[in-house]
């Protein structure tokens, strides 16, 4: 009697060998000799052919056939198609470090893992993934690997404020705790506070900004 793992491999090989079946979107699961076929085929004829191919394999006790017919003009929403589309879009986007990120898709839900040096890279990857047809949600587990430097954050805030007006950035305090930045002090207008916060987010490794800057 064949082990389920061997039976699964045999059924997948038979589907690959059958010329009338495109097995790229067919999944095979085996439990106690019962074979479950799931996924998509391009026609009803392929659906029947896939079932016949599975029945030819020795050791198959029964077949649970859950294949769906999806025509070429239908939206491509299989998990592996979603994943490939996301990977391609990452490669085209210069803001995303695609060589350091991994994409997992399960029932339309996307999980992003890997490393990025900048907060905006992580957010851009999440935004791009959410745009792909068939995506039902995104879990962003990308880690920021750069160490936050208080002096760098303070310098970026000062530069940001000086670009907009002749302001005294020394009135703003910067506290760093791991990857968390806390801004304090005071400014004379809301746009100045927003500029300081954006500058803090622009620093490598920052995952959280607490803005306690007073406006008066």
BALOBA-1460 file (C-alpha; in Angstrom, 3 decimals):
// residues 216
<rec num="1" residu="x" x="0.000" y="0.000" z="0.000"/>
<rec num="2" residu="x" x="1.363" y="3.395" z="-0.992"/>
<rec num="3" residu="x" x="1.959" y="6.108" z="1.554"/>
<rec num="4" residu="x" x="-0.167" y="9.212" z="1.089"/>
<rec num="5" residu="x" x="2.910" y="11.285" z="0.236"/>
<rec num="6" residu="x" x="3.913" y="8.868" z="-2.535"/>
<rec num="7" residu="x" x="0.345" y="8.732" z="-3.847"/>
<rec num="8" residu="x" x="0.227" y="12.528" z="-3.941"/>
<rec num="9" residu="x" x="3.482" y="12.635" z="-5.917"/>
<rec num="10" residu="x" x="2.194" y="9.994" z="-8.344"/>
<rec num="11" residu="x" x="-1.081" y="11.849" z="-8.974"/>
<rec num="12" residu="x" x="0.760" y="15.137" z="-9.563"/>
<rec num="13" residu="x" x="3.124" y="13.422" z="-11.996"/>
<rec num="14" residu="x" x="0.188" y="11.871" z="-13.856"/>
<rec num="15" residu="x" x="-1.513" y="15.256" z="-14.150"/>
<rec num="16" residu="x" x="1.716" y="16.810" z="-15.447"/>
<rec num="17" residu="x" x="2.087" y="13.982" z="-17.969"/>
<rec num="18" residu="x" x="-1.503" y="14.233" z="-19.274"/>
<rec num="19" residu="x" x="-1.276" y="16.493" z="-22.389"/>
<rec num="20" residu="x" x="-4.920" y="17.591" z="-22.265"/>
<rec num="21" residu="x" x="-4.592" y="19.037" z="-18.756"/>
<rec num="22" residu="x" x="-2.894" y="22.258" z="-17.692"/>
<rec num="23" residu="x" x="-1.940" y="21.276" z="-14.134"/>
<rec num="24" residu="x" x="-0.357" y="24.608" z="-13.152"/>
<rec num="25" residu="x" x="-3.410" y="25.631" z="-11.088"/>
<rec num="26" residu="x" x="-4.335" y="22.194" z="-9.730"/>
<rec num="27" residu="x" x="-3.589" y="21.221" z="-6.153"/>
<rec num="28" residu="x" x="-3.499" y="17.630" z="-4.890"/>
<rec num="29" residu="x" x="-4.088" y="16.464" z="-1.309"/>
<rec num="30" residu="x" x="-4.203" y="12.846" z="-0.126"/>
<rec num="31" residu="x" x="-5.558" y="11.445" z="3.145"/>
<rec num="32" residu="x" x="-5.774" y="7.669" z="3.653"/>
<rec num="33" residu="x" x="-5.759" y="7.056" z="-0.070"/>
<rec num="34" residu="x" x="-8.525" y="9.568" z="-0.800"/>
<rec num="35" residu="x" x="-7.358" y="12.144" z="-3.354"/>
<rec num="36" residu="x" x="-8.723" y="15.691" z="-3.348"/>
<rec num="37" residu="x" x="-8.248" y="17.771" z="-6.488"/>
<rec num="38" residu="x" x="-8.724" y="21.505" z="-6.049"/>
<rec num="39" residu="x" x="-7.881" y="24.668" z="-7.929"/>
<rec num="40" residu="x" x="-8.747" y="25.759" z="-11.443"/>
<rec num="41" residu="x" x="-8.882" y="24.386" z="-14.971"/>
<rec num="42" residu="x" x="-9.570" y="26.210" z="-18.227"/>
<rec num="43" residu="x" x="-12.500" y="24.105" z="-19.429"/>
<rec num="44" residu="x" x="-14.977" y="21.438" z="-18.381"/>
<rec num="45" residu="x" x="-13.156" y="18.978" z="-20.640"/>
<rec num="46" residu="x" x="-9.938" y="19.566" z="-18.661"/>
<rec num="47" residu="x" x="-11.859" y="19.023" z="-15.442"/>
<rec num="48" residu="x" x="-12.981" y="15.585" z="-16.617"/>
<rec num="49" residu="x" x="-9.526" y="14.764" z="-17.974"/>
<rec num="50" residu="x" x="-7.899" y="15.642" z="-14.658"/>
<rec num="51" residu="x" x="-10.276" y="13.349" z="-12.788"/>
<rec num="52" residu="x" x="-9.599" y="10.497" z="-15.214"/>
<rec num="53" residu="x" x="-5.851" y="10.994" z="-14.871"/>
<rec num="54" residu="x" x="-6.077" y="10.797" z="-11.077"/>
<rec num="55" residu="x" x="-8.174" y="7.614" z="-11.255"/>
<rec num="56" residu="x" x="-5.503" y="5.918" z="-13.386"/>
<rec num="57" residu="x" x="-2.979" y="6.082" z="-10.549"/>
<rec num="58" residu="x" x="-2.616" y="2.859" z="-8.600"/>
<rec num="59" residu="x" x="-3.587" y="3.080" z="-4.927"/>
<rec num="60" residu="x" x="-6.241" y="5.776" z="-5.310"/>
<rec num="61" residu="x" x="-9.271" y="4.694" z="-3.258"/>
<rec num="62" residu="x" x="-11.547" y="7.641" z="-3.995"/>
<rec num="63" residu="x" x="-11.515" y="11.115" z="-5.475"/>
<rec num="64" residu="x" x="-12.995" y="14.313" z="-4.089"/>
<rec num="65" residu="x" x="-13.084" y="16.605" z="-7.096"/>
<rec num="66" residu="x" x="-13.284" y="20.299" z="-6.195"/>
<rec num="67" residu="x" x="-11.899" y="21.796" z="-9.402"/>
<rec num="68" residu="x" x="-13.443" y="24.987" z="-10.748"/>
<rec num="69" residu="x" x="-13.599" y="26.011" z="-14.380"/>
<rec num="70" residu="x" x="-12.103" y="29.429" z="-15.011"/>
<rec num="71" residu="x" x="-11.888" y="30.824" z="-18.505"/>
<rec num="72" residu="x" x="-8.882" y="32.726" z="-19.840"/>
<rec num="73" residu="x" x="-10.836" y="35.995" z="-19.746"/>
<rec num="74" residu="x" x="-11.651" y="35.634" z="-16.034"/>
<rec num="75" residu="x" x="-9.736" y="37.585" z="-13.402"/>
<rec num="76" residu="x" x="-6.595" y="35.796" z="-12.201"/>
<rec num="77" residu="x" x="-7.141" y="35.416" z="-8.468"/>
<rec num="78" residu="x" x="-5.451" y="32.123" z="-7.589"/>
<rec num="79" residu="x" x="-3.010" y="32.553" z="-4.706"/>
<rec num="80" residu="x" x="0.097" y="31.855" z="-6.776"/>
<rec num="81" residu="x" x="-1.069" y="34.297" z="-9.454"/>
<rec num="82" residu="x" x="-1.631" y="37.003" z="-6.855"/>
<rec num="83" residu="x" x="1.815" y="36.341" z="-5.395"/>
<rec num="84" residu="x" x="3.507" y="36.552" z="-8.798"/>
<rec num="85" residu="x" x="1.716" y="39.781" z="-9.631"/>
<rec num="86" residu="x" x="2.834" y="41.336" z="-6.342"/>
<rec num="87" residu="x" x="6.449" y="40.215" z="-6.862"/>
<rec num="88" residu="x" x="6.409" y="41.695" z="-10.378"/>
<rec num="89" residu="x" x="5.016" y="44.995" z="-9.126"/>
<rec num="90" residu="x" x="7.656" y="45.122" z="-6.391"/>
<rec num="91" residu="x" x="10.359" y="44.647" z="-9.031"/>
<rec num="92" residu="x" x="9.007" y="47.565" z="-11.063"/>
<rec num="93" residu="x" x="8.827" y="49.905" z="-8.049"/>
<rec num="94" residu="x" x="12.127" y="51.621" z="-7.251"/>
<rec num="95" residu="x" x="10.942" y="52.465" z="-3.719"/>
<rec num="96" residu="x" x="10.651" y="48.797" z="-2.696"/>
<rec num="97" residu="x" x="13.682" y="46.624" z="-1.807"/>
<rec num="98" residu="x" x="12.198" y="43.576" z="-3.548"/>
<rec num="99" residu="x" x="15.319" y="41.433" z="-3.037"/>
<rec num="100" residu="x" x="14.844" y="41.600" z="0.743"/>
<rec num="101" residu="x" x="11.096" y="40.931" z="0.901"/>
<rec num="102" residu="x" x="9.050" y="37.734" z="0.837"/>
<rec num="103" residu="x" x="5.411" y="37.382" z="-0.219"/>
<rec num="104" residu="x" x="3.004" y="34.713" z="1.002"/>
<rec num="105" residu="x" x="-0.603" y="34.463" z="-0.187"/>
<rec num="106" residu="x" x="-3.199" y="32.209" z="1.414"/>
<rec num="107" residu="x" x="-6.833" y="32.397" z="0.307"/>
<rec num="108" residu="x" x="-6.221" y="35.911" z="-0.992"/>
<rec num="109" residu="x" x="-4.626" y="37.166" z="2.234"/>
<rec num="110" residu="x" x="-1.117" y="38.542" z="1.697"/>
<rec num="111" residu="x" x="1.632" y="38.334" z="4.315"/>
<rec num="112" residu="x" x="4.742" y="40.442" z="3.722"/>
<rec num="113" residu="x" x="7.962" y="39.557" z="5.539"/>
<rec num="114" residu="x" x="11.623" y="40.466" z="5.181"/>
<rec num="115" residu="x" x="13.638" y="43.577" z="5.917"/>
<rec num="116" residu="x" x="13.636" y="47.228" z="4.914"/>
<rec num="117" residu="x" x="15.798" y="50.153" z="5.978"/>
<rec num="118" residu="x" x="13.084" y="52.805" z="5.705"/>
<rec num="119" residu="x" x="9.530" y="53.114" z="6.980"/>
<rec num="120" residu="x" x="8.287" y="54.449" z="3.622"/>
<rec num="121" residu="x" x="9.559" y="51.268" z="1.892"/>
<rec num="122" residu="x" x="7.485" y="49.095" z="4.195"/>
<rec num="123" residu="x" x="4.389" y="51.246" z="3.702"/>
<rec num="124" residu="x" x="4.858" y="51.341" z="-0.078"/>
<rec num="125" residu="x" x="5.118" y="47.540" z="-0.238"/>
<rec num="126" residu="x" x="1.883" y="47.241" z="1.731"/>
<rec num="127" residu="x" x="0.153" y="49.793" z="-0.507"/>
<rec num="128" residu="x" x="1.232" y="48.078" z="-3.731"/>
<rec num="129" residu="x" x="0.189" y="44.623" z="-2.500"/>
<rec num="130" residu="x" x="-3.259" y="45.907" z="-1.540"/>
<rec num="131" residu="x" x="-3.873" y="47.121" z="-5.114"/>
<rec num="132" residu="x" x="-3.643" y="43.659" z="-6.703"/>
<rec num="133" residu="x" x="-6.916" y="42.101" z="-7.838"/>
<rec num="134" residu="x" x="-8.014" y="39.223" z="-5.606"/>
<rec num="135" residu="x" x="-6.243" y="40.438" z="-2.458"/>
<rec num="136" residu="x" x="-8.552" y="40.264" z="0.575"/>
<rec num="137" residu="x" x="-6.120" y="41.711" z="3.113"/>
<rec num="138" residu="x" x="-2.466" y="42.438" z="3.879"/>
<rec num="139" residu="x" x="-0.400" y="41.628" z="6.981"/>
<rec num="140" residu="x" x="2.723" y="43.776" z="6.979"/>
<rec num="141" residu="x" x="5.408" y="41.973" z="9.022"/>
<rec num="142" residu="x" x="8.366" y="43.688" z="7.357"/>
<rec num="143" residu="x" x="11.091" y="44.501" z="9.872"/>
<rec num="144" residu="x" x="13.008" y="47.768" z="9.848"/>
<rec num="145" residu="x" x="16.667" y="46.923" z="10.361"/>
<rec num="146" residu="x" x="18.348" y="50.314" z="10.541"/>
<rec num="147" residu="x" x="19.206" y="51.671" z="13.980"/>
<rec num="148" residu="x" x="17.494" y="54.956" z="14.820"/>
<rec num="149" residu="x" x="19.918" y="57.780" z="15.518"/>
<rec num="150" residu="x" x="18.577" y="60.736" z="17.514"/>
<rec num="151" residu="x" x="21.062" y="63.110" z="15.901"/>
<rec num="152" residu="x" x="19.953" y="62.020" z="12.429"/>
<rec num="153" residu="x" x="16.275" y="62.539" z="13.277"/>
<rec num="154" residu="x" x="17.001" y="65.977" z="14.736"/>
<rec num="155" residu="x" x="19.065" y="66.949" z="11.674"/>
<rec num="156" residu="x" x="16.285" y="65.898" z="9.294"/>
<rec num="157" residu="x" x="13.703" y="67.887" z="11.236"/>
<rec num="158" residu="x" x="15.928" y="70.958" z="11.219"/>
<rec num="159" residu="x" x="16.470" y="70.672" z="7.456"/>
<rec num="160" residu="x" x="12.761" y="70.190" z="6.818"/>
<rec num="161" residu="x" x="11.828" y="73.283" z="8.804"/>
<rec num="162" residu="x" x="14.576" y="75.415" z="7.250"/>
<rec num="163" residu="x" x="13.334" y="74.514" z="3.768"/>
<rec num="164" residu="x" x="9.916" y="75.969" z="4.572"/>
<rec num="165" residu="x" x="10.770" y="79.032" z="6.624"/>
<rec num="166" residu="x" x="13.329" y="80.623" z="8.896"/>
<rec num="167" residu="x" x="12.284" y="78.715" z="12.011"/>
<rec num="168" residu="x" x="14.085" y="77.773" z="15.176"/>
<rec num="169" residu="x" x="14.163" y="73.960" z="15.183"/>
<rec num="170" residu="x" x="15.950" y="74.073" z="18.543"/>
<rec num="171" residu="x" x="12.511" y="74.521" z="20.087"/>
<rec num="172" residu="x" x="11.755" y="70.900" z="19.141"/>
<rec num="173" residu="x" x="13.023" y="68.039" z="21.314"/>
<rec num="174" residu="x" x="13.686" y="64.536" z="20.019"/>
<rec num="175" residu="x" x="13.608" y="61.415" z="22.179"/>
<rec num="176" residu="x" x="14.516" y="57.962" z="20.870"/>
<rec num="177" residu="x" x="13.594" y="54.642" z="22.480"/>
<rec num="178" residu="x" x="14.570" y="51.769" z="20.203"/>
<rec num="179" residu="x" x="12.667" y="52.459" z="16.976"/>
<rec num="180" residu="x" x="10.202" y="54.846" z="18.624"/>
<rec num="181" residu="x" x="10.695" y="58.610" z="18.285"/>
<rec num="182" residu="x" x="8.971" y="61.087" z="20.598"/>
<rec num="183" residu="x" x="8.786" y="64.742" z="19.539"/>
<rec num="184" residu="x" x="8.308" y="67.529" z="22.074"/>
<rec num="185" residu="x" x="8.744" y="71.264" z="22.397"/>
<rec num="186" residu="x" x="6.705" y="73.889" z="20.587"/>
<rec num="187" residu="x" x="6.171" y="75.538" z="17.197"/>
<rec num="188" residu="x" x="4.104" y="78.484" z="15.988"/>
<rec num="189" residu="x" x="1.868" y="76.734" z="13.430"/>
<rec num="190" residu="x" x="0.333" y="73.344" z="12.625"/>
<rec num="191" residu="x" x="2.192" y="73.019" z="9.318"/>
<rec num="192" residu="x" x="5.461" y="73.285" z="11.253"/>
<rec num="193" residu="x" x="4.395" y="70.451" z="13.538"/>
<rec num="194" residu="x" x="3.413" y="68.324" z="10.553"/>
<rec num="195" residu="x" x="6.736" y="69.038" z="8.843"/>
<rec num="196" residu="x" x="8.615" y="67.905" z="11.948"/>
<rec num="197" residu="x" x="6.589" y="64.692" z="12.132"/>
<rec num="198" residu="x" x="7.149" y="63.887" z="8.445"/>
<rec num="199" residu="x" x="10.869" y="64.460" z="8.913"/>
<rec num="200" residu="x" x="10.935" y="62.055" z="11.852"/>
<rec num="201" residu="x" x="9.198" y="59.373" z="9.786"/>
<rec num="202" residu="x" x="11.794" y="59.885" z="7.061"/>
<rec num="203" residu="x" x="14.642" y="58.725" z="9.308"/>
<rec num="204" residu="x" x="15.857" y="55.127" z="8.764"/>
<rec num="205" residu="x" x="14.459" y="52.519" z="11.158"/>
<rec num="206" residu="x" x="11.643" y="54.589" z="12.681"/>
<rec num="207" residu="x" x="8.521" y="52.487" z="13.310"/>
<rec num="208" residu="x" x="6.570" y="54.854" z="15.572"/>
<rec num="209" residu="x" x="6.395" y="58.624" z="16.015"/>
<rec num="210" residu="x" x="4.718" y="60.162" z="19.052"/>
<rec num="211" residu="x" x="4.080" y="63.838" z="18.339"/>
<rec num="212" residu="x" x="3.770" y="65.914" z="21.514"/>
<rec num="213" residu="x" x="4.788" y="69.215" z="19.954"/>
<rec num="214" residu="x" x="2.660" y="72.076" z="21.231"/>
<rec num="215" residu="x" x="1.381" y="74.747" z="18.848"/>
<rec num="216" residu="x" x="1.231" y="78.336" z="20.133"/>
